[in-house]
Amino acid sequence: MADLLFIVSRTEPKRYLYLKHVYADESRDVVLDRRMGTVLQQHAGASRVFPRLPQ
């Protein structure tokens, strides 16, 4: 399990490759965010990554 997780925008493939290279031997994971625009727009400006569940 990683100590630190990097989630990189799909519009930044060079940054993703760079971080993968730099942290290859350390306990850090680098993930490419593959979400499409509608999901990103829905959460833009939100303080939480995941929506709240109905109560």
Gaussian input, Z-matrix of N, CA and C with variables (Angstrom, degrees):
# hf/3-21g

backbone

0 1
 N
 C     1     B1
 C     2     B2     1     A1
 N     3     B3     2     A2     1     D1
 C     4     B4     3     A3     2     D2
 C     5     B5     4     A4     3     D3
 N     6     B6     5     A5     4     D4
 C     7     B7     6     A6     5     D5
 C     8     B8     7     A7     6     D6
 N     9     B9     8     A8     7     D7
 C    10    B10     9     A9     8     D8
 C    11    B11    10    A10     9     D9
 N    12    B12    11    A11    10    D10
 C    13    B13    12    A12    11    D11
 C    14    B14    13    A13    12    D12
 N    15    B15    14    A14    13    D13
 C    16    B16    15    A15    14    D14
 C    17    B17    16    A16    15    D15
 N    18    B18    17    A17    16    D16
 C    19    B19    18    A18    17    D17
 C    20    B20    19    A19    18    D18
 N    21    B21    20    A20    19    D19
 C    22    B22    21    A21    20    D20
 C    23    B23    22    A22    21    D21
 N    24    B24    23    A23    22    D22
 C    25    B25    24    A24    23    D23
 C    26    B26    25    A25    24    D24
 N    27    B27    26    A26    25    D25
 C    28    B28    27    A27    26    D26
 C    29    B29    28    A28    27    D27
 N    30    B30    29    A29    28    D28
 C    31    B31    30    A30    29    D29
 C    32    B32    31    A31    30    D30
 N    33    B33    32    A32    31    D31
 C    34    B34    33    A33    32    D32
 C    35    B35    34    A34    33    D33
 N    36    B36    35    A35    34    D34
 C    37    B37    36    A36    35    D35
 C    38    B38    37    A37    36    D36
 N    39    B39    38    A38    37    D37
 C    40    B40    39    A39    38    D38
 C    41    B41    40    A40    39    D39
 N    42    B42    41    A41    40    D40
 C    43    B43    42    A42    41    D41
 C    44    B44    43    A43    42    D42
 N    45    B45    44    A44    43    D43
 C    46    B46    45    A45    44    D44
 C    47    B47    46    A46    45    D45
 N    48    B48    47    A47    46    D46
 C    49    B49    48    A48    47    D47
 C    50    B50    49    A49    48    D48
 N    51    B51    50    A50    49    D49
 C    52    B52    51    A51    50    D50
 C    53    B53    52    A52    51    D51
 N    54    B54    53    A53    52    D52
 C    55    B55    54    A54    53    D53
 C    56    B56    55    A55    54    D54
 N    57    B57    56    A56    55    D55
 C    58    B58    57    A57    56    D56
 C    59    B59    58    A58    57    D57
 N    60    B60    59    A59    58    D58
 C    61    B61    60    A60    59    D59
 C    62    B62    61    A61    60    D60
 N    63    B63    62    A62    61    D61
 C    64    B64    63    A63    62    D62
 C    65    B65    64    A64    63    D63
 N    66    B66    65    A65    64    D64
 C    67    B67    66    A66    65    D65
 C    68    B68    67    A67    66    D66
 N    69    B69    68    A68    67    D67
 C    70    B70    69    A69    68    D68
 C    71    B71    70    A70    69    D69
 N    72    B72    71    A71    70    D70
 C    73    B73    72    A72    71    D71
 C    74    B74    73    A73    72    D72
 N    75    B75    74    A74    73    D73
 C    76    B76    75    A75    74    D74
 C    77    B77    76    A76    75    D75
 N    78    B78    77    A77    76    D76
 C    79    B79    78    A78    77    D77
 C    80    B80    79    A79    78    D78
 N    81    B81    80    A80    79    D79
 C    82    B82    81    A81    80    D80
 C    83    B83    82    A82    81    D81
 N    84    B84    83    A83    82    D82
 C    85    B85    84    A84    83    D83
 C    86    B86    85    A85    84    D84
 N    87    B87    86    A86    85    D85
 C    88    B88    87    A87    86    D86
 C    89    B89    88    A88    87    D87
 N    90    B90    89    A89    88    D88
 C    91    B91    90    A90    89    D89
 C    92    B92    91    A91    90    D90
 N    93    B93    92    A92    91    D91
 C    94    B94    93    A93    92    D92
 C    95    B95    94    A94    93    D93
 N    96    B96    95    A95    94    D94
 C    97    B97    96    A96    95    D95
 C    98    B98    97    A97    96    D96
 N    99    B99    98    A98    97    D97
 C   100   B100    99    A99    98    D98
 C   101   B101   100   A100    99    D99
 N   102   B102   101   A101   100   D100
 C   103   B103   102   A102   101   D101
 C   104   B104   103   A103   102   D102
 N   105   B105   104   A104   103   D103
 C   106   B106   105   A105   104   D104
 C   107   B107   106   A106   105   D105
 N   108   B108   107   A107   106   D106
 C   109   B109   108   A108   107   D107
 C   110   B110   109   A109   108   D108
 N   111   B111   110   A110   109   D109
 C   112   B112   111   A111   110   D110
 C   113   B113   112   A112   111   D111
 N   114   B114   113   A113   112   D112
 C   115   B115   114   A114   113   D113
 C   116   B116   115   A115   114   D114
 N   117   B117   116   A116   115   D115
 C   118   B118   117   A117   116   D116
 C   119   B119   118   A118   117   D117
 N   120   B120   119   A119   118   D118
 C   121   B121   120   A120   119   D119
 C   122   B122   121   A121   120   D120
 N   123   B123   122   A122   121   D121
 C   124   B124   123   A123   122   D122
 C   125   B125   124   A124   123   D123
 N   126   B126   125   A125   124   D124
 C   127   B127   126   A126   125   D125
 C   128   B128   127   A127   126   D126
 N   129   B129   128   A128   127   D127
 C   130   B130   129   A129   128   D128
 C   131   B131   130   A130   129   D129
 N   132   B132   131   A131   130   D130
 C   133   B133   132   A132   131   D131
 C   134   B134   133   A133   132   D132
 N   135   B135   134   A134   133   D133
 C   136   B136   135   A135   134   D134
 C   137   B137   136   A136   135   D135
 N   138   B138   137   A137   136   D136
 C   139   B139   138   A138   137   D137
 C   140   B140   139   A139   138   D138
 N   141   B141   140   A140   139   D139
 C   142   B142   141   A141   140   D140
 C   143   B143   142   A142   141   D141
 N   144   B144   143   A143   142   D142
 C   145   B145   144   A144   143   D143
 C   146   B146   145   A145   144   D144
 N   147   B147   146   A146   145   D145
 C   148   B148   147   A147   146   D146
 C   149   B149   148   A148   147   D147
 N   150   B150   149   A149   148   D148
 C   151   B151   150   A150   149   D149
 C   152   B152   151   A151   150   D150
 N   153   B153   152   A152   151   D151
 C   154   B154   153   A153   152   D152
 C   155   B155   154   A154   153   D153
 N   156   B156   155   A155   154   D154
 C   157   B157   156   A156   155   D155
 C   158   B158   157   A157   156   D156
 N   159   B159   158   A158   157   D157
 C   160   B160   159   A159   158   D158
 C   161   B161   160   A160   159   D159
 N   162   B162   161   A161   160   D160
 C   163   B163   162   A162   161   D161
 C   164   B164   163   A163   162   D162

   B1=1.4590
   B2=1.5309
   B3=1.2936
   B4=1.4634
   B5=1.5215
   B6=1.3314
   B7=1.4639
   B8=1.5189
   B9=1.3236
   B10=1.4585
   B11=1.5264
   B12=1.3298
   B13=1.4585
   B14=1.5210
   B15=1.3301
   B16=1.4551
   B17=1.5211
   B18=1.3309
   B19=1.4625
   B20=1.5262
   B21=1.3276
   B22=1.4595
   B23=1.5288
   B24=1.3120
   B25=1.4583
   B26=1.5187
   B27=1.3198
   B28=1.4601
   B29=1.5223
   B30=1.3151
   B31=1.4614
   B32=1.5292
   B33=1.3434
   B34=1.4660
   B35=1.5327
   B36=1.3326
   B37=1.4725
   B38=1.5264
   B39=1.3183
   B40=1.4665
   B41=1.5338
   B42=1.3253
   B43=1.4716
   B44=1.5289
   B45=1.3309
   B46=1.4694
   B47=1.5298
   B48=1.3341
   B49=1.4653
   B50=1.5239
   B51=1.3217
   B52=1.4597
   B53=1.5363
   B54=1.3222
   B55=1.4589
   B56=1.5240
   B57=1.3385
   B58=1.4645
   B59=1.5206
   B60=1.3281
   B61=1.4556
   B62=1.5333
   B63=1.3171
   B64=1.4653
   B65=1.5221
   B66=1.3201
   B67=1.4618
   B68=1.5267
   B69=1.3075
   B70=1.4686
   B71=1.5284
   B72=1.3218
   B73=1.4639
   B74=1.5228
   B75=1.3078
   B76=1.4545
   B77=1.5275
   B78=1.3057
   B79=1.4674
   B80=1.5297
   B81=1.3205
   B82=1.4584
   B83=1.5208
   B84=1.3145
   B85=1.4632
   B86=1.5250
   B87=1.3119
   B88=1.4651
   B89=1.5269
   B90=1.3336
   B91=1.4621
   B92=1.5200
   B93=1.3322
   B94=1.4587
   B95=1.5267
   B96=1.3379
   B97=1.4636
   B98=1.5246
   B99=1.3403
   B100=1.4656
   B101=1.5187
   B102=1.3367
   B103=1.4618
   B104=1.5235
   B105=1.3226
   B106=1.4615
   B107=1.5295
   B108=1.3102
   B109=1.4559
   B110=1.5079
   B111=1.3391
   B112=1.4616
   B113=1.5220
   B114=1.3005
   B115=1.4644
   B116=1.5163
   B117=1.3198
   B118=1.4537
   B119=1.5220
   B120=1.3376
   B121=1.4575
   B122=1.5143
   B123=1.3028
   B124=1.4558
   B125=1.5219
   B126=1.3365
   B127=1.4518
   B128=1.5222
   B129=1.3027
   B130=1.4639
   B131=1.5228
   B132=1.3029
   B133=1.4554
   B134=1.5117
   B135=1.3105
   B136=1.4632
   B137=1.5237
   B138=1.3215
   B139=1.4592
   B140=1.5217
   B141=1.3126
   B142=1.4543
   B143=1.5198
   B144=1.3135
   B145=1.4658
   B146=1.5167
   B147=1.3204
   B148=1.4557
   B149=1.5220
   B150=1.3382
   B151=1.4601
   B152=1.5209
   B153=1.3005
   B154=1.4690
   B155=1.5186
   B156=1.3067
   B157=1.4527
   B158=1.5187
   B159=1.3365
   B160=1.4762
   B161=1.5145
   B162=1.3227
   B163=1.4787
   B164=1.4883
   A1=109.31
   A2=115.67
   A3=121.31
   A4=111.31
   A5=115.30
   A6=121.15
   A7=111.13
   A8=114.91
   A9=120.95
   A10=108.76
   A11=116.38
   A12=121.55
   A13=109.29
   A14=116.69
   A15=122.63
   A16=107.85
   A17=116.98
   A18=121.66
   A19=106.12
   A20=115.90
   A21=121.89
   A22=109.50
   A23=115.85
   A24=121.81
   A25=111.46
   A26=116.03
   A27=120.94
   A28=111.94
   A29=117.39
   A30=121.19
   A31=112.23
   A32=117.30
   A33=122.34
   A34=111.52
   A35=118.57
   A36=119.66
   A37=113.45
   A38=118.22
   A39=120.28
   A40=111.08
   A41=116.68
   A42=120.40
   A43=109.84
   A44=116.51
   A45=121.05
   A46=110.37
   A47=117.30
   A48=121.01
   A49=111.62
   A50=116.83
   A51=121.10
   A52=110.69
   A53=116.63
   A54=120.13
   A55=111.57
   A56=117.19
   A57=120.53
   A58=110.39
   A59=116.22
   A60=121.45
   A61=111.40
   A62=116.65
   A63=121.33
   A64=112.03
   A65=117.55
   A66=120.97
   A67=112.95
   A68=117.84
   A69=121.78
   A70=112.61
   A71=118.11
   A72=121.41
   A73=113.57
   A74=118.19
   A75=121.02
   A76=110.34
   A77=116.15
   A78=120.27
   A79=110.72
   A80=114.63
   A81=121.53
   A82=108.29
   A83=116.67
   A84=121.15
   A85=109.51
   A86=115.41
   A87=122.11
   A88=106.61
   A89=116.00
   A90=121.73
   A91=108.53
   A92=115.63
   A93=120.86
   A94=108.54
   A95=116.04
   A96=121.73
   A97=108.45
   A98=116.68
   A99=120.58
   A100=112.70
   A101=117.63
   A102=119.64
   A103=110.82
   A104=115.19
   A105=121.51
   A106=109.41
   A107=116.98
   A108=123.98
   A109=115.95
   A110=119.21
   A111=120.39
   A112=111.40
   A113=117.45
   A114=120.42
   A115=109.79
   A116=117.21
   A117=120.81
   A118=111.41
   A119=117.60
   A120=120.71
   A121=111.11
   A122=117.20
   A123=121.32
   A124=110.84
   A125=117.55
   A126=121.61
   A127=113.09
   A128=117.92
   A129=120.28
   A130=110.09
   A131=115.60
   A132=120.73
   A133=114.28
   A134=117.76
   A135=120.52
   A136=109.81
   A137=116.12
   A138=119.68
   A139=111.35
   A140=117.55
   A141=121.72
   A142=109.38
   A143=115.79
   A144=120.34
   A145=110.03
   A146=118.08
   A147=122.75
   A148=110.19
   A149=117.06
   A150=118.94
   A151=111.25
   A152=116.26
   A153=120.54
   A154=110.33
   A155=116.05
   A156=121.02
   A157=109.98
   A158=117.97
   A159=119.81
   A160=109.59
   A161=115.20
   A162=119.75
   A163=112.24
   D1=139.17
   D2=-176.52
   D3=-78.81
   D4=146.12
   D5=173.39
   D6=-79.37
   D7=-26.33
   D8=-176.60
   D9=-142.72
   D10=140.75
   D11=-178.43
   D12=-123.30
   D13=124.66
   D14=174.14
   D15=-102.87
   D16=127.34
   D17=174.24
   D18=-113.67
   D19=116.05
   D20=-172.47
   D21=-107.75
   D22=136.38
   D23=178.77
   D24=-59.43
   D25=144.89
   D26=178.08
   D27=-65.47
   D28=-16.78
   D29=177.79
   D30=-84.66
   D31=0.20
   D32=-179.13
   D33=-122.03
   D34=59.12
   D35=-176.67
   D36=-63.49
   D37=-32.63
   D38=178.62
   D39=-67.25
   D40=-39.41
   D41=177.97
   D42=-65.05
   D43=-39.94
   D44=177.72
   D45=-59.48
   D46=-49.27
   D47=-179.91
   D48=-63.19
   D49=-39.04
   D50=179.23
   D51=-63.04
   D52=-49.18
   D53=-179.36
   D54=-64.71
   D55=-38.69
   D56=176.31
   D57=-59.00
   D58=-42.02
   D59=-179.41
   D60=-68.21
   D61=-47.30
   D62=-176.32
   D63=-64.68
   D64=-40.18
   D65=-174.61
   D66=-104.96
   D67=22.73
   D68=-176.79
   D69=-61.13
   D70=-37.85
   D71=-175.33
   D72=-98.15
   D73=3.87
   D74=-177.21
   D75=-109.00
   D76=169.57
   D77=-177.82
   D78=-85.92
   D79=58.88
   D80=177.41
   D81=-132.40
   D82=140.69
   D83=178.46
   D84=-107.66
   D85=143.07
   D86=175.61
   D87=-121.23
   D88=124.16
   D89=-175.75
   D90=-124.31
   D91=137.49
   D92=175.69
   D93=-88.85
   D94=121.52
   D95=-179.91
   D96=-72.94
   D97=114.99
   D98=-176.14
   D99=-102.19
   D100=9.77
   D101=-179.71
   D102=-64.66
   D103=150.20
   D104=178.81
   D105=-89.24
   D106=170.16
   D107=-174.34
   D108=-54.92
   D109=-37.75
   D110=-176.60
   D111=-64.25
   D112=-38.79
   D113=178.85
   D114=-69.98
   D115=-41.71
   D116=179.82
   D117=-64.78
   D118=-40.49
   D119=179.48
   D120=-67.55
   D121=-34.96
   D122=-179.23
   D123=-62.74
   D124=-34.54
   D125=-175.74
   D126=-102.83
   D127=3.37
   D128=-177.72
   D129=-61.03
   D130=127.99
   D131=178.51
   D132=81.26
   D133=-1.52
   D134=179.56
   D135=-77.43
   D136=147.14
   D137=179.30
   D138=-81.63
   D139=-17.70
   D140=179.13
   D141=-112.40
   D142=148.10
   D143=178.66
   D144=-76.82
   D145=-38.51
   D146=-177.07
   D147=-104.79
   D148=141.06
   D149=178.60
   D150=-68.20
   D151=153.97
   D152=178.55
   D153=-72.48
   D154=144.42
   D155=177.21
   D156=-79.81
   D157=147.03
   D158=177.54
   D159=-64.15
   D160=143.32
   D161=-179.01
   D162=-97.56

